[in-house]
Amino acid sequence: MTKLISALCFVLALAGANAWAQTFPFNEAGVTMGHLHLNSRDVETNRAVFTALGGVASWAGDFDIVRFPGVNVYLHLRSGAPPPNGGSDGTVVHQVGFSVQNFSETVDRLKAAGLPVEVRGDAKQASLTTSDGLRIAIVEDKAQTVPVQHHHVQFFVAESAIPEMQAWYAKQFGAKAATAGETSVADIPGASLRFVKTDAPTMTTKGRVLDHIGFDVKDLQGYLQKLEAAGVKIDRPFTKNPLNGVALAFIYDPWGTYIELNERPAPR
């Protein structure tokens, strides 16, 4: 009986963690932030980074995952695939960011885990770079209802391209264009897409440590038709996994961001 109760408590705890670490509701265009996919040389080391940040580790199919409200972080280098050919520096996606309720407590926990956290004065902002070169920003938001959640994806592009990029994500993904301080942004559920100027050339994310970002959509086949009608080239066509019912496709944005689109079956 004791073993049964312990097992039941574990299942309930796991269910609670999974309920907490959900993607956000779809916007009017049927889009929400889905995942960040890392080409991890060392899954265990990267898992430790994201769990120290406050994520919940899990496993699904071929993938080690750390789940956060708003995003799932996939930590996987497929068998036979080449290791990443660089970090996020130099790519169009310069960094990803998470917001926390208690900044000081989070920074202390990350430092206690031996992670190289850099705090920016009294601004309640910090950053760290993983061993394989992914830049992660940490900001404080005391108003949020969970201890940690996904906050932003930050793009680096030429200043002249910022209005066009903001408009592209607004058109293709229903993102809400706005400004945050002096930064142009486009918000979707689960992520603020931030557009920051750089004078340096940037390259695609594909093949780097952050290989691609992922959005979940309601009707993938219909969505792909709309993208093609808008002149967006489909890099990998609609494919459905018969084992789990998840459908996927891949595209690039015009600046080299590799993007996965997923349609997932309704949760049981």
N, C-alpha and C positions, 0 to 999 in steps of 0.2 A: 504493500500500500504506500509506503514511504517513497519507493522508487517511482510509483505511478504519479504521486502528487508532484514530485520533483520534475518528472518529465512534462507534466501538464503545465507547471509554472514556466518551464523553459519555452514551451510552445506559445504560451500566452505572451511571454516577454518578447519572443521573436515576432509574433504578430503585431505587437504594439510598436516595435521598432520599424517594421515594414510600413505600418500605417503612418508613422511619423515621417518616414523618408519617402514621401510621394512626390511625383511631379505635380506642378500647379495646374489648376483648371485651364482649359483651352481659352484663347481669346476669340474675338468675333470671326477671325479668319480660320479658326480651327487649328491653332498652333500653340504649343507650349515648349519651354526649354526641356530637353530630354537628357542628354549626357555629354560628357567629355571623355574622349577615348585617348588613352595614353599608350604609347609604345614603350612599355616599361622594361628596362634591362633587368631590374630587380623588383619583382612584384612585392615581396615582403617589405622591403625598405619603403617603397612608395605607399603601401598600405598603412605602415606605421605613421607616415606623415599625415595622411588624411584622417585616420582615426584619432590621432592626437589633436587634430583640429576640431574633432567632435562628430565625425561621420560614423556610420554604422557599417561594419564590414559584413559582406555576404558573398554568396557564390551562386552563379546561374550558368548552366551549360559549360562552355569553355572559359567563362569569364570570372575573374575575381573582381568584385565591385565594392566600392564604398559609397553608401547612399546618404544624401543630404536632402532636406526639403528643397525642392526646386531643381535638383540635378542628381544624376548618378554618375560616378566617376569609374570608368572601366580601366582596369590595370592589367594589360595583357599584351604580350608579344607572341603572336601565333607561331606555332612550331614551323621552323624553316624560314620564317620571315627575317629580313635583315634588321639589325638593331637600329634605333633612331640615328639619323645623321646629324643631329644637333638639337639644341634646346629650343625654347620659344623665342629667344633673342634672334632677331633677324628675320622672323616670319611676320606675316600680316597679323596674327594674333599674338600680341606681345605678352599678355598675362591674363589670368583668370582671377576672380576675387570672391571672397566669402565675407559675410557680415556676421558679427557675434554680439550677443547681449552684453557680455562682460569682457571688455578688451583686456584688462590687466590680468584677469584670471586665465584667459586663453593664452596670452603671451607667456605667462609663468609656466603653464602646462607644456607649451611647445619647447621652451628652453629646458625644462626638466627632462624632456625626451631627447635632448641633445641636438635640437634642430637650430639652424643658423638664422634666427629671427632678427631683422633689423627694424627698430622702432623709429618713427619719424617724429622726434621731439615730443611735444604734448598734443599732437594732432589726433591721437587715437587711431593712428594708421600704422601698419607694419607690413613687411614683406619678407618672404623667404624664397629661396630657390632650391628645388630638389636636387638630388645628386646627379640626375640626368638632364637638368637644365630647365625645368618648368618653373616659371615665375608665378608666385601666388601672392595676392594682396589680401590683407585682412583689415576690415574697417569695423567700427563699432556702431551699432544701431540698438539703443536701449528700448526702442518702441516695438521691436519685432517680438512675436509671441513664442519663438523657439530659441534655444541657446545659440544655434548656428544655422545659417542657410546660404544657399548660393546667392551671389550678389551681382557679379558682372563678368562679361567677356570684353576685354579691351583690345581694340584693333589699332594698329599703327599704319597710317597711310599718309600720303602727301596732303598738305593742307587744302590744296585745290580739289582733292577727291572727297573730302569729308561730306559736303552737302549731297553729293551724288550717292555716296555709300549709305548715308542715313536714309535718303529717299528710296534706295533700292530695298533695304530691309523693311521699310514701311510698306512698300508696294507688294513685295513677294511674301512677307510673313505677317502682315498686319501689325507690325511694331509701331508703337506710339512715339512719334518724334517729339523731343523735348530738349531742354538744356539742364545740366546739373553744374551749377557754378558757371565756369567758362567752357565746359565740355559739352559737345553735342552728343546726344544719346538717342536710342530708340528702344523702348521698353516692351518686352513680351513677358508673359507670366513665367516667373522663375529666373529672369535675367534682365539686367540693363546692358544693352549693347552700347559700348562707349567708343567714340571715334576720336583718336588723338593724333595730332600731326607729328610727322617725322620727316627729316630731310634725308634720311638714309634709305636706300632701296630695300624692299622686303621681298620675301619669297613665299611660296605656298607652304601651308602647314603639312601637307601630305609627306610622310616619311620622317617628320620630326617627332620629338617626344609627345607633343600634342598633335596627333595625326589628324584628328577632325573633331568638330563639334557636332552635336546631334539635336535635331528638333523632332518632337512627336507631333503628328498631324492626325486629324480625324479620318479623312478619306484620302489615302495616299494615291490611288490611281487617278482620282479626280483632280487631286492637287498637282500631280505631274502633268496632266493635260493643260492646266492653267499655266504652269511654268513654261512648258514648251511653246504655248501660244504667245507667251511674253518674250520668247527668244532665248530662254535658258536651256542650255544643253544638258541632257541627262548623261552623266558619266557612267553610271551603272544602273540599268533599268530595274523596274519593279521585280522584286523577288520575294517569295513568301516561304518562310520556314514551315514545313509541314508538321514538325514536332511541337512547336510552341505557338504557331499561328501568327508570329510577328512578321510583318512585311517591311521591306527596306528598299531604299534607292539612294544613290549618291549624286551630288552636284557640286560644282564650284561656284562661289560668288565671283564677280568680275575681277576681284583683287587677289584671288588665289586661296581663299579659305575653303578647305575641303569640308563638305557638309553632308552628314547622313540624315535621311528622313525616315522616320519609323511610324508605322501604324501598328498599334498593339491591341490585342483582344481585350475586351472589358474584363477587369479583375473579378474574380469569383467572390 
